[in-house]
Structure formats: structure tokens, C-alpha cells
């Protein structure tokens, strides 16, 4: 085996080990930005299109409206 072939084999093995190690780390301890809100919506969920007017809607707003908690914050009117 030539020196160049040995160097490329070592480089490929280091790259493979780094890739496998990175994926294992992400599966074992996912970073905060991959987590979800308290309503279960992932942080980086794109907006959805309102079929009535075509404007984008935030998924968190849809979830709060569906759950009935949209106006239950501090200062919400009590009937």
C-alpha cells in the first residue's frame, strides 16, 4: 500500500467515525432547537396556508385555538 492510499483510508475512517458519532450524539441528546413547545409543536414548524384567504397562519395559533386556550392567558375576560 502506498502512503497516499493509507492517508486516504485514515481520512475516510475519521470522517466515518465523526459522522456516526455526530448522529449518535444527536439521537442521545437532541439540542434544544429540535424540541417542541409545550403544546407539542416543533419549534421550526413552517406556517400553514389558510384555505379561506391564502394567508399564512402560525401552527401554534392553530393548536391554541383547537385546544381552546387562545384567550386563557393573564388578563383574559371572564364570562
Residue pairs with C-beta under 8 A, 6 or more apart in sequence:
26 34
33 43
33 44
34 42
34 43
35 42
35 43
36 42
36 43
37 43
37 60
39 60
39 63
39 64
39 67
40 63
41 59
41 60
41 63
45 59
46 59
47 56
47 57
47 58
47 59
48 56
48 57
48 59
48 62
49 55
49 56
49 57
50 56
50 57
61 70
64 70
71 77
